[in-house]
Amino acid sequence: MSGVVTGSKAGITAVVMVAAVMAMIDITIVNVALSDIRASFGTPLDQIGWVSTGYMMANIVIIPMTGWFQRRFGYKRYFAASIVLFTIASALCGTAWNLPSLVAFRVLQGLGGGAIIPTAQSLLFARYPKNEHGMAAGLFGLGAITGPLLGPTIGGYLIDISSWHSIFLVNVPIGIIAAFLAMRFIEEPGFVADDRPIDKVGIGLLAVGMASLQYSLEEGNREGWLDSPLIVGLGITAIVCITTFIVHELETKDPVVDLRVFANRSYAAGTGLNVLTGLALFGGSYLFSLFSGAVVHYDALHIGRVFLVASMVQIVLMPLVGRFSQKVDPRHMLFVGVCVVGLSQYYYSELTASAGFWDLVFPNFIRAIGLAFIFIPVSVASLSEISPEKRGNATGLFNLTRELGGSLGTATMGVIVTNGIKRHGSYLAENVTIYNPLAVEQMNSIRAGVGNQTFTNALVPEAIMQMKVTVQAMVLSFADGFHLAMVVILFGVVLVALMRKPKAGVDVAGAH
């Protein structure tokens, strides 16, 4: 593989950004449609999560293999084929007739989308000269970080004016145009396919292991973790397959994923920080969305507006960070970013049931600033010492770690909230007795107010107090989750300290 990409820089930039943002938006756009899809198919609440799980499982499987596919088929053919697969799968999703068919089509969509994202950035950096890679990284990072945040907003508007089918069908005309332009603008003179033997064992172990791990993380909380034979079995399968995969890849001559890159200290520390970033980005968004819906009673459209307003600052910051990432030691930017994201989690934990729109925007605004100082510098710091011939493989793994961090964060936050509501609710209920003067005062106040307007004024105070206990238990549980996220992301300071100062003029192709 020559690695040389020519053609119109403006044309390649446009098609790469459109395709990548389309794929990244689809990670979260479906979340706001789950209630409508469930009502349409009559699906039980505990099964509808498969619509998201199927897509993420496919992402997790395909991303680490992207480098190998690029060497085998070339950027142009692989990128165009990924867009075509994503587009066809989107059309099928929009015409799905039941939950199993929708999940199957979402898996196909995830295979295409998971391949689009890392290949898009590899193309962008292969076309731009090295001295413009900082700005290119900033522009692509802007799309990569705002895509998942804008998904709920766009989905909310589409569902409001049409139906849940539109969030998939809207991809069809965009995908057709993107595939055509990819074939039109991208040129790879001198490309020679990598004809080394296919690592079938590695691909099989990776696919089974990562799919089992992803399912366990996504469904474990709903299934009861160790109480579910399926989750236990898949967990064991994931451990066995991934362990065997690691041993196999380190020993085989032509691995589908070269794990030896983790011997580099900066790369290992950077991928660790990438896991924490995924936890803060996806796990934090999941926790905040639950809080806004369950506690503040915001609908999908209003939650999307909060994300939209808060993320506007990234439009200004991401290009600036990209421009200065080659001039300023990225470790300094990472330190600032980690601390600011940690601060945002503290502000999240201070939210109450009476929070207004701007109260909700503020911590998201702080988090957006912090993530802007992490997204690009962590790529530069991690990949600075990786040789160009190994960088495609390294960036596939690098992209994978953020997805895994998001899955781990989402699963962990779900457990904390579920268990926390029971624990805090029990503790608070113990204090609502006739021996607690404050509780008695509140019940008398309710009885004198709302209670006198009903025929069952003796029961009204108890019902309202029970509702208050439940709401407060939820607030405390979400605060626990945000506190844990704060501690975890601040551990990133240690990882930043382990990184070496990057080499000047580093090429960070493929990272996002």
C-alpha positions as CSV (number, residue, x, y, z in Angstrom):
1,M,0.0,0.0,0.0
2,S,1.5,3.3,-1.1
3,G,-0.4,5.5,1.4
4,V,-0.4,8.3,-1.1
5,V,-3.7,10.1,-1.7
6,T,-4.3,12.7,-4.3
7,G,-7.2,14.6,-5.8
8,S,-9.1,17.7,-4.9
9,K,-8.3,18.7,-1.3
10,A,-11.6,20.6,-0.9
11,G,-13.6,17.7,-2.4
12,I,-12.0,15.1,-0.3
13,T,-12.4,17.2,2.8
14,A,-16.1,17.7,2.1
15,V,-16.9,14.0,1.4
16,V,-14.8,12.8,4.4
17,M,-16.5,15.2,6.8
18,V,-20.0,14.5,5.5
19,A,-19.6,10.7,5.7
20,A,-17.9,10.7,9.1
21,V,-20.4,13.1,10.8
22,M,-23.3,11.1,9.3
23,A,-21.8,7.9,10.9
24,M,-21.0,9.6,14.2
25,I,-24.4,11.1,14.6
26,D,-26.0,7.7,14.1
27,I,-24.3,6.5,17.3
28,T,-26.7,8.6,19.4
29,I,-29.5,9.8,17.2
30,V,-31.5,6.6,17.7
31,N,-31.6,7.1,21.5
32,V,-34.4,9.7,21.3
33,A,-36.5,7.3,19.0
34,L,-36.4,4.3,21.3
35,S,-39.8,5.1,22.9
36,D,-41.5,5.5,19.5
37,I,-39.9,2.4,18.1
38,R,-41.0,0.4,21.2
39,A,-44.6,1.7,20.7
40,S,-44.5,0.9,17.0
41,F,-43.4,-2.7,17.5
42,G,-44.9,-3.4,20.9
43,T,-41.5,-4.2,22.2
44,P,-40.9,-4.8,25.9
45,L,-38.8,-2.2,27.7
46,D,-36.0,-4.5,28.5
47,Q,-35.5,-5.5,24.8
48,I,-35.5,-2.1,23.0
49,G,-31.9,-1.5,24.0
50,W,-30.8,-4.0,21.4
51,V,-31.4,-1.2,18.8
52,S,-28.4,0.6,20.2
53,T,-26.5,-2.5,21.3
54,G,-26.4,-4.0,17.9
55,Y,-24.9,-1.0,16.3
56,M,-22.2,-0.6,19.0
57,M,-21.3,-4.3,18.9
58,A,-20.6,-4.0,15.1
59,N,-18.6,-0.9,15.7
60,I,-16.4,-2.6,18.3
61,V,-15.8,-5.6,16.0
62,I,-14.9,-3.7,12.8
63,I,-12.8,-0.7,14.1
64,P,-9.7,-2.6,15.2
65,M,-9.6,-4.4,11.8
66,T,-9.8,-1.2,9.8
67,G,-6.1,-0.8,9.3
68,W,-5.8,-4.3,7.8
69,F,-8.8,-3.7,5.4
70,Q,-7.2,-0.4,4.3
71,R,-3.9,-2.1,3.4
72,R,-5.9,-4.9,1.6
73,F,-8.3,-2.9,-0.5
74,G,-7.0,0.7,-0.4
75,Y,-8.5,3.9,1.1
76,K,-10.8,4.7,-1.9
77,R,-12.5,1.3,-2.4
78,Y,-12.8,0.5,1.3
79,F,-14.2,4.0,2.1
80,A,-16.7,4.0,-0.7
81,A,-17.8,0.4,0.1
82,S,-18.3,1.4,3.8
83,I,-20.5,4.3,2.8
84,V,-22.5,2.1,0.4
85,L,-23.0,-0.5,3.1
86,F,-24.0,2.1,5.7
87,T,-26.5,3.7,3.2
88,I,-28.1,0.4,2.2
89,A,-28.4,-0.6,5.9
90,S,-30.0,2.8,6.7
91,A,-32.6,2.3,4.1
92,L,-33.3,-1.2,5.5
93,C,-33.6,0.2,9.0
94,G,-36.1,2.7,7.9
95,T,-38.3,-0.1,6.4
96,A,-37.8,-2.6,9.3
97,W,-41.0,-4.5,10.1
98,N,-40.2,-5.8,13.6
99,L,-37.5,-5.6,16.3
100,P,-35.3,-8.5,15.1
101,S,-35.2,-7.1,11.6
102,L,-34.3,-3.6,12.8
103,V,-31.5,-5.0,15.1
104,A,-30.1,-7.1,12.2
105,F,-30.0,-4.0,9.9
106,R,-28.5,-1.9,12.7
107,V,-25.6,-4.4,12.9
108,L,-25.0,-4.0,9.2
109,Q,-25.2,-0.2,9.6
110,G,-22.7,-0.4,12.5
111,L,-20.2,-2.4,10.3
112,G,-20.3,0.4,7.7
113,G,-20.3,3.2,10.2
114,G,-17.5,1.8,12.3
115,A,-15.4,1.5,9.1
116,I,-16.2,5.0,7.9
117,I,-14.9,6.9,10.9
118,P,-11.2,5.9,11.2
119,T,-10.9,5.5,7.4
120,A,-12.3,9.1,6.9
121,Q,-9.6,10.5,9.1
122,S,-6.8,8.4,7.6
123,L,-7.9,9.8,4.2
124,L,-8.0,13.4,5.4
125,F,-4.5,13.3,6.8
126,A,-3.1,11.3,3.9
127,R,-4.3,14.2,1.6
128,Y,-3.2,17.1,3.7
129,P,0.5,18.2,4.0
130,K,2.2,17.5,7.3
131,N,2.3,21.2,8.3
132,E,-1.5,21.4,8.1
133,H,-2.3,18.3,10.1
134,G,-3.0,20.2,13.3
135,M,-5.8,22.2,11.6
136,A,-7.1,19.1,9.9
137,A,-7.2,17.3,13.2
138,G,-9.1,20.2,14.7
139,L,-11.7,20.3,12.0
140,F,-12.2,16.5,12.1
141,G,-12.2,16.5,15.9
142,L,-15.0,19.1,15.8
143,G,-17.2,16.7,13.8
144,A,-16.1,13.6,15.9
145,I,-17.0,15.2,19.2
146,T,-20.1,17.2,18.3
147,G,-21.7,14.4,16.1
148,P,-22.7,12.2,19.1
149,L,-23.9,15.4,20.9
150,L,-26.0,16.7,18.0
151,G,-27.6,13.3,17.4
152,P,-30.3,13.7,20.0
153,T,-31.2,17.2,18.7
154,I,-31.4,16.2,15.1
155,G,-33.3,13.0,16.0
156,G,-35.8,15.0,18.1
157,Y,-36.6,17.4,15.3
158,L,-37.0,14.6,12.7
159,I,-39.3,12.6,14.9
160,D,-41.3,15.7,15.8
161,I,-42.0,16.5,12.1
162,S,-42.2,13.0,10.8
163,S,-41.7,9.6,12.5
164,W,-38.8,7.4,13.8
165,H,-38.3,6.0,10.3
166,S,-36.9,9.4,9.2
167,I,-33.8,9.2,11.4
168,F,-32.6,6.3,9.2
169,L,-34.0,7.3,5.8
170,V,-32.4,10.7,5.9
171,N,-29.0,9.0,5.5
172,V,-30.0,7.5,2.1
173,P,-29.6,10.6,-0.2
174,I,-26.6,11.8,1.8
175,G,-24.9,8.4,1.6
176,I,-25.5,8.1,-2.2
177,I,-24.0,11.5,-2.8
178,A,-21.0,10.8,-0.4
179,A,-20.3,7.5,-2.2
180,F,-20.4,9.1,-5.6
181,L,-18.1,11.9,-4.5
182,A,-15.7,9.5,-2.8
183,M,-15.2,7.7,-6.1
184,R,-15.0,11.0,-8.0
185,F,-12.4,12.9,-5.8
186,I,-10.2,10.3,-4.1
187,E,-7.2,9.1,-6.1
188,E,-4.6,6.5,-5.0
189,P,-1.8,6.4,-7.6
190,G,0.6,3.5,-7.2
191,F,-1.6,1.5,-4.7
192,V,-0.6,-2.1,-4.3
193,A,-2.8,-4.4,-2.3
194,D,-1.3,-6.1,0.8
195,D,-1.4,-9.8,-0.2
196,R,-0.1,-11.3,3.0
197,P,-2.1,-14.3,4.4
198,I,-5.4,-13.4,6.1
199,D,-5.3,-13.9,9.8
200,K,-8.6,-15.8,10.0
201,V,-8.0,-17.1,13.6
202,G,-7.3,-13.5,14.8
203,I,-10.4,-12.1,13.0
204,G,-12.6,-14.9,14.5
205,L,-11.3,-14.5,18.0
206,L,-11.6,-10.7,17.9
207,A,-15.2,-10.7,16.5
208,V,-16.5,-13.3,19.0
209,G,-14.5,-11.8,22.0
210,M,-15.4,-8.1,21.3
211,A,-19.1,-8.9,20.5
212,S,-19.4,-10.9,23.8
213,L,-17.7,-8.2,25.8
214,Q,-19.9,-5.4,24.3
215,Y,-23.1,-7.4,24.9
216,S,-22.1,-8.1,28.5
217,L,-21.4,-4.4,29.2
218,E,-24.6,-3.2,27.4
219,E,-27.0,-5.8,28.8
220,G,-25.4,-6.8,32.1
221,N,-27.4,-4.3,34.2
222,R,-30.7,-5.2,32.7
223,E,-30.1,-8.9,33.0
224,G,-28.8,-8.8,36.6
225,W,-25.1,-9.4,35.9
226,L,-24.0,-12.5,37.8
227,D,-27.7,-13.6,38.2
228,S,-27.9,-14.1,34.5
229,P,-26.3,-17.3,33.0
230,L,-26.2,-15.7,29.6
231,I,-24.1,-12.7,30.9
232,V,-21.8,-14.9,32.9
233,G,-21.3,-17.2,29.9
234,L,-20.6,-14.3,27.5
235,G,-18.3,-12.7,30.1
236,I,-16.2,-15.9,30.2
237,T,-16.3,-16.2,26.4
238,A,-15.0,-12.6,26.1
239,I,-12.2,-13.2,28.6
240,V,-11.1,-16.5,26.9
241,C,-11.4,-15.1,23.3
242,I,-9.6,-11.8,24.0
243,T,-6.8,-13.5,26.0
244,T,-6.3,-16.0,23.3
245,F,-6.4,-13.3,20.7
246,I,-3.7,-11.3,22.5
247,V,-1.4,-14.3,22.7
248,H,-2.1,-15.2,19.0
249,E,-1.5,-11.7,17.7
250,L,1.8,-11.4,19.5
251,E,3.0,-14.7,18.1
252,T,1.7,-14.8,14.6
253,K,3.8,-13.4,11.7
254,D,1.0,-11.4,10.0
255,P,-1.5,-10.3,12.7
256,V,-4.7,-8.6,11.8
257,V,-4.0,-6.2,14.8
258,D,-0.4,-5.5,15.8
259,L,-0.5,-5.3,19.6
260,R,3.2,-4.5,19.9
261,V,2.5,-0.8,19.6
262,F,1.5,-0.9,23.3
263,A,5.1,-1.3,24.2
264,N,5.4,2.4,23.5
265,R,4.8,4.2,26.8
266,S,3.2,7.3,25.4
267,Y,0.9,5.3,23.2
268,A,-0.2,3.0,26.1
269,A,-0.8,6.0,28.4
270,G,-2.7,7.8,25.6
271,T,-5.0,4.9,24.9
272,G,-5.7,4.7,28.6
273,L,-6.6,8.4,28.6
274,N,-8.8,7.7,25.6
275,V,-10.8,5.1,27.6
276,L,-11.4,7.8,30.3
277,T,-12.4,10.3,27.6
278,G,-14.9,7.8,26.2
279,L,-16.3,7.3,29.7
280,A,-16.7,11.1,30.2
281,L,-18.2,11.6,26.7
282,F,-20.6,8.7,26.3
283,G,-21.1,7.6,29.9
284,G,-21.5,11.2,31.1
285,S,-24.0,12.0,28.3
286,Y,-26.0,8.8,29.2
287,L,-26.1,9.8,32.8
288,F,-27.1,13.4,32.1
289,S,-29.8,12.3,29.7
290,L,-31.3,10.0,32.3
291,F,-31.2,12.8,34.9
292,S,-32.8,15.3,32.6
293,G,-35.6,12.9,31.7
294,A,-36.3,11.2,35.0
295,V,-35.7,14.1,37.5
296,V,-36.2,17.3,35.5
297,H,-38.8,15.7,33.2
298,Y,-37.3,17.1,29.9
299,D,-38.4,15.4,26.7
300,A,-35.9,14.3,24.0
301,L,-36.2,17.6,22.1
302,H,-35.4,19.7,25.1
303,I,-32.5,17.5,26.2
304,G,-31.1,17.8,22.6
305,R,-31.3,21.6,22.9
306,V,-29.3,21.5,26.0
307,F,-26.5,19.6,24.3
308,L,-26.7,21.8,21.2
309,V,-26.3,25.1,23.1
310,A,-23.6,23.7,25.3
311,S,-21.5,22.3,22.4
312,M,-21.5,25.5,20.4
313,V,-18.2,26.5,22.1
314,Q,-16.4,23.6,20.4
315,I,-17.0,25.2,17.0
316,V,-14.5,27.9,18.1
317,L,-12.2,25.9,20.3
318,M,-11.5,22.8,18.2
319,P,-9.9,24.5,15.2
320,L,-7.8,26.7,17.6
321,V,-6.6,23.7,19.6
322,G,-5.8,22.0,16.3
323,R,-3.8,24.9,15.1
324,F,-1.7,25.2,18.3
325,S,-1.3,21.5,19.0
326,Q,1.9,21.4,16.9
327,K,3.3,24.5,18.7
328,V,2.4,23.8,22.3
329,D,3.3,20.7,24.3
330,P,0.1,18.7,24.1
331,R,0.7,17.3,27.6
332,H,0.0,20.8,28.9
333,M,-3.3,21.0,27.0
334,L,-4.2,17.5,28.2
335,F,-3.6,18.5,31.9
336,V,-6.0,21.5,31.4
337,G,-8.6,19.4,29.6
338,V,-8.6,16.6,32.2
339,C,-9.0,19.0,35.1
340,V,-11.8,21.0,33.3
341,V,-13.7,17.8,32.5
342,G,-13.3,16.7,36.1
343,L,-14.7,20.1,37.2
344,S,-17.7,19.6,34.9
345,Q,-18.5,16.3,36.6
346,Y,-18.5,18.1,40.0
347,Y,-21.0,20.7,38.6
348,Y,-23.2,17.9,37.3
349,S,-23.3,16.4,40.8
350,E,-24.6,19.7,42.2
351,L,-27.7,19.6,40.0
352,T,-31.1,19.3,41.8
353,A,-34.7,18.5,40.8
354,S,-35.4,22.3,40.4
355,A,-32.6,22.8,37.9
356,G,-33.6,25.1,35.0
357,F,-32.4,25.1,31.3
358,W,-29.3,27.2,31.9
359,D,-28.5,25.2,35.1
360,L,-28.3,22.1,32.8
361,V,-26.4,23.9,30.1
362,F,-23.6,25.1,32.4
363,P,-21.9,21.8,33.3
364,N,-22.3,20.6,29.7
365,F,-20.6,23.8,28.5
366,I,-17.7,23.3,30.9
367,R,-17.3,19.7,29.8
368,A,-17.3,20.8,26.1
369,I,-14.4,23.1,26.8
370,G,-12.5,20.3,28.6
371,L,-13.0,17.8,25.9
372,A,-11.8,20.3,23.3
373,F,-8.5,20.3,25.1
374,I,-8.3,16.5,25.2
375,F,-9.5,15.3,21.8
376,I,-6.7,16.4,19.5
377,P,-3.7,16.6,21.9
378,V,-4.2,13.1,23.1
379,S,-3.9,11.9,19.5
380,V,-0.7,13.9,19.0
381,A,0.9,12.8,22.3
382,S,-0.1,9.1,21.7
383,L,1.0,8.7,18.1
384,S,4.1,10.8,18.0
385,E,6.5,7.9,18.3
386,I,4.6,5.4,16.2
387,S,6.2,4.7,12.8
388,P,4.1,5.6,9.7
389,E,3.8,2.0,8.6
390,K,2.3,1.0,12.0
391,R,0.1,4.1,12.4
392,G,-2.9,2.7,10.6
393,N,-3.1,-0.2,12.9
394,A,-2.3,1.9,16.0
395,T,-5.1,4.4,15.2
396,G,-7.6,1.5,14.8
397,L,-6.8,0.4,18.3
398,F,-6.8,4.0,19.5
399,N,-10.3,4.6,18.2
400,L,-11.5,1.3,19.7
401,T,-10.5,2.4,23.2
402,R,-12.9,5.3,23.2
403,E,-15.7,3.1,22.2
404,L,-14.9,0.6,25.0
405,G,-14.6,3.5,27.5
406,G,-18.1,4.6,26.5
407,S,-19.6,1.1,26.9
408,L,-17.9,0.6,30.2
409,G,-19.0,4.0,31.4
410,T,-22.6,3.5,30.3
411,A,-22.8,0.1,32.0
412,T,-21.2,1.3,35.2
413,M,-23.4,4.4,35.5
414,G,-26.5,2.3,35.0
415,V,-25.6,0.0,37.9
416,I,-24.8,3.0,40.2
417,V,-28.1,4.7,39.5
418,T,-30.2,1.6,39.9
419,N,-28.6,0.5,43.1
420,G,-28.3,4.0,44.5
421,I,-32.0,4.7,44.2
422,K,-32.7,1.7,46.4
423,R,-30.0,2.5,48.9
424,H,-30.7,6.2,49.2
425,G,-34.5,5.7,49.1
426,S,-34.3,3.3,52.0
427,Y,-32.2,5.6,54.1
428,L,-34.4,8.7,53.4
429,A,-37.6,6.8,54.1
430,E,-36.3,5.9,57.6
431,N,-36.3,9.6,58.4
432,V,-39.9,10.2,57.3
433,T,-41.6,9.4,60.7
434,I,-43.7,11.1,63.3
435,Y,-40.5,11.4,65.4
436,N,-38.8,13.7,62.9
437,P,-40.0,17.3,63.5
438,L,-39.0,18.4,60.0
439,A,-41.0,15.6,58.4
440,V,-44.0,16.3,60.5
441,E,-43.9,20.0,59.7
442,Q,-43.8,19.3,56.0
443,M,-46.7,16.8,56.2
444,N,-48.8,19.3,58.1
445,S,-48.0,21.9,55.5
446,I,-49.0,19.6,52.7
447,R,-52.2,18.6,54.6
448,A,-53.2,22.2,55.1
449,G,-52.5,23.1,51.5
450,V,-53.1,20.5,48.8
451,G,-54.6,18.0,51.3
452,N,-57.7,20.2,52.0
453,Q,-58.5,20.3,48.3
454,T,-59.2,16.5,48.2
455,F,-61.5,14.0,49.8
456,T,-58.6,11.9,51.0
457,N,-56.6,14.6,52.7
458,A,-55.1,12.0,55.2
459,L,-53.4,10.1,52.4
460,V,-52.2,13.1,50.3
461,P,-49.3,14.1,52.6
462,E,-47.9,10.5,52.6
463,A,-48.1,10.2,48.9
464,I,-46.4,13.5,48.2
465,M,-43.7,12.8,50.8
466,Q,-43.1,9.4,49.2
467,M,-42.7,11.1,45.9
468,K,-40.2,13.6,47.3
469,V,-38.2,10.8,48.8
470,T,-38.1,9.0,45.5
471,V,-37.0,12.1,43.6
472,Q,-34.3,13.0,46.2
473,A,-33.0,9.4,46.1
474,M,-32.7,9.7,42.4
475,V,-30.8,13.0,42.7
476,L,-28.4,11.5,45.2
477,S,-27.8,8.4,43.0
478,F,-27.0,10.5,40.0
479,A,-24.7,12.6,42.1
480,D,-22.9,9.4,43.1
481,G,-22.4,8.6,39.4
482,F,-21.0,12.0,38.6
483,H,-18.7,11.9,41.6
484,L,-17.3,8.6,40.3
485,A,-16.9,10.0,36.8
486,M,-15.0,12.9,38.3
487,V,-12.5,10.7,40.2
488,V,-12.0,8.4,37.1
489,I,-11.3,11.3,34.7
490,L,-8.9,13.0,37.1
491,F,-6.9,9.8,37.1
492,G,-6.0,10.9,33.6
493,V,-3.5,13.4,35.2
494,V,-1.3,10.4,36.1
495,L,-1.5,9.1,32.6
496,V,-0.6,12.5,31.2
497,A,2.5,12.5,33.4
498,L,3.6,9.1,31.9
499,M,3.7,10.5,28.4
500,R,6.9,11.7,26.7
501,K,7.1,15.0,25.0
502,P,5.9,14.4,21.4
503,K,8.3,14.8,18.4
504,A,7.9,18.0,16.4
505,G,5.8,17.7,13.2
506,V,4.1,14.5,14.1
507,D,1.7,13.0,11.6
508,V,-1.4,11.9,13.5
509,A,-3.2,10.4,10.6
510,G,-6.1,8.2,11.5
511,A,-6.7,9.3,15.1
512,H,-9.8,11.0,16.1
